[in-house]
Amino acid sequence: MRRGVVSFSVVSVFSCFTFYLFPFSLTESPQAQQAPAPKTYDLLLKGGHVIDARNRISEVRDVAIKDGKIAAVAANLNAADALKTVEVPGLYVTPGLVDIHAHTYTGTGERGSYAGDNSVYPDGFTFRVGVTTVADAGCAGWRNFEDFKQRIIDRSKTRILAFINIVGNGMRGGKFEQDLTDMEAAPTAEMAKRFPGLIVGVKTAHYQGPEWTPVEHAVEAGTMANIPVMVDFGTGRPERPVAELVTKKLRPGDIYTHVYSGLRGELDPSGHVNPGLIEGRKRGVIFDVGHGGGSFLWRVAVPAIKEGFLPDSISTDLHIGSMNAGMKDMLNVMDKFLAMGLSLDDVVAKSTWNPAREIKQDGLGHLSVGAVADVVVLRVETGRFGLTDMNGARMDSTQRLMCELTVKDGKVVYDLNGISRPEWRTLPPDYGPAGDGHWDALNPARGTTPGTQRGRGGAQPAAGPARR
Ligand SMILES: [Zn+2]
């Protein structure tokens, strides 16, 4: 109520002011002050082929967004009901991509460390390839998670979730990651419970010794916090075979990443998928790609896929050692599975709804009405392309995915070819930013962004939506 009173008095003062200074404009000024009638939708993506695995949609549909949420998905929504309509015929419209294996705890200045220089600032690598959510894969442990949160998570536009490392010091290199005494379940679980919905799993990685301790303690922490464990199984050791890991040590819902690395016996000596992995999948263990700089080989992936051992989720393992090597970005990893014969529907499912479910984030990775409006517009380009693995071996391909438009929380955050922008000659000679803050995070005109005080109408800021 109080806000209404304040707004009213601002308008009244402005009216009097107008009257005394510009009496001739009396007939115009009340109209000029009236906000345009609110539209049903802020943003409408029209005519694209929607792929939404959760809702079993793979057909041409319009997608409408209002207040940062999906408002409607249907054939032939009316463009007149939308503040902004973007025509996307011939393109694919999917949920924002969810990359559950990335390394983003940078900025500490620590050399040679994933809690430092080896990680990347996520915003430089995400929206341009359609990724709206990443899960950091264990860069921080319970000792430095809060530093990671304030340094990166809270300051990024990308939605960042995290697997907390079972190592208290996180992924700071050998001295720390091989220290069995710093792998404590209780403080790890405690930190995870302090940040539910942000810490979505426990990670164990890079262990070289023969002991099961890192896995056992990670599972213990995951059980206490009721979140899954993601395993990078480190050095392959006969004392702890991968078959035993996925058939005995891990729980259903735990995640085995780097599944096509070939480094820990994912294929048996005869070149077939390790029967233990098949058994593990039957138990409900999840298999994730985690391509990275050293965890994807054609000679492992191709025979595995031919035998039907597909990944549950596609992820990058993005870091400074992978991003310019065989692994380029999320779309490049998706391209590899298209090249191996998976359908686009399947590849999108494994990059959206599947990973969201794996980390128990059921609100992400789909386009249900009411869901967070993270939406991507993709183009399938055809031509002659090459895709390389961790050893630099190439597979030729004839199609690749390009990201045309990325929408996060209902606003355009990336637009490769300006499909949401006006042609410049249609604008006034002295044009300024022409977007509207209801749908545009890139070039909103002053006063169009809901929840800011810059508006002309004297509106007070609404409480901003929660970040996640
Ligand atoms: Zn990794």
Boltz pocket constraint, residues with backbone or C-beta under 6 A from the ligand:
constraints:
  - pocket:
      binder: B
      contacts: [[A, 101], [A, 102], [A, 103], [A, 137], [A, 232], [A, 290], [A, 292], [A, 317]]
      max_distance: 6.0
